[in-house]
């Protein structure tokens, strides 16, 4: 591979990673009209169902992958924990293969 190809791939990788950087969520802690914000347990559940929700969200404007009206860090922790449990977490790499 030529040097300019490697440089181009690195620049492209930087752009892709920068596009994935999280931004501020102005809806955190702000109650929706019904006054109910999502907490840890809803984050855990939504982490479990995230693959299905993602596919549905591609075809519907009424379904979002992430709940904007949430309690903040506890919701985030539940969401990541639920998604991590669903996808095997870190325990898959610790298995012994024969």
C-alpha positions in Angstrom: 0.0 0.0 0.0 1.4 3.4 -0.9 2.0 6.1 1.6 -0.7 8.4 0.4 -3.3 5.6 0.7 -2.4 5.2 4.4 -2.6 8.9 5.0 -6.0 9.0 3.3 -7.3 6.1 5.3 -6.1 7.8 8.6 -7.8 11.1 7.7 -11.0 9.2 6.8 -10.8 7.3 10.1 -10.4 10.6 12.1 -13.5 12.0 10.3 -15.5 8.9 11.1 -14.5 8.9 14.7 -15.2 12.7 15.0 -18.7 12.1 13.6 -19.4 9.7 16.4 -18.4 12.1 19.2 -21.3 12.7 21.6 -22.6 16.2 22.1 -24.6 17.8 24.8 -28.1 16.5 25.4 -30.3 19.5 26.3 -33.2 17.2 27.2 -31.4 15.4 30.1 -33.4 15.9 33.3 -36.1 17.9 31.6 -39.5 16.3 32.1 -41.7 15.6 29.1 -45.3 16.8 29.2 -46.5 13.8 31.2 -43.7 14.5 33.8 -42.1 11.0 33.6 -38.3 10.7 33.0 -36.6 7.5 32.1 -34.3 6.1 34.8 -31.9 3.2 35.3 -34.5 0.4 34.7 -35.8 1.9 31.5 -32.3 2.4 30.3 -31.5 -1.2 31.0 -34.6 -2.4 29.1 -33.9 0.0 26.2 -30.3 -1.3 26.1 -31.6 -4.9 25.8 -33.9 -4.0 22.9 -31.6 -1.6 21.2 -30.9 -3.7 18.0 -34.6 -4.1 17.3 -35.3 -0.4 18.1 -32.5 0.6 15.8 -34.0 -1.3 12.9 -37.4 0.1 13.5 -36.0 3.6 13.9 -34.6 3.4 10.3 -38.2 3.2 8.9 -40.1 5.3 11.5 -39.8 8.8 12.7 -41.8 8.1 15.9 -39.2 5.6 17.3 -35.9 6.7 18.8 -33.0 4.6 19.9 -32.2 6.7 22.9 -34.7 8.3 25.3 -34.0 12.1 25.4 -36.1 12.6 28.6 -33.9 10.7 31.0 -32.4 11.0 34.5 -28.9 11.4 33.2 -26.0 9.2 34.3 -28.2 6.4 35.8 -30.1 6.1 32.5 -26.8 6.0 30.5 -25.4 3.4 32.9 -28.5 1.2 32.5 -28.5 1.6 28.7 -24.8 0.6 28.3 -25.2 -2.2 30.8 -28.3 -3.6 28.9 -26.5 -3.4 25.6 -23.4 -4.9 27.0 -25.2 -7.8 28.5 -27.1 -8.4 25.3 -23.9 -8.5 23.2 -21.9 -10.6 25.6 -20.0 -8.0 27.5 -16.4 -8.7 28.3 -16.9 -12.3 29.3 -16.9 -13.6 25.7 -13.1 -12.9 25.4 -12.4 -14.7 28.6 -13.7 -18.1 27.3 -11.2 -20.8 26.6 -11.2 -22.1 23.0 -10.0 -25.6 22.3 
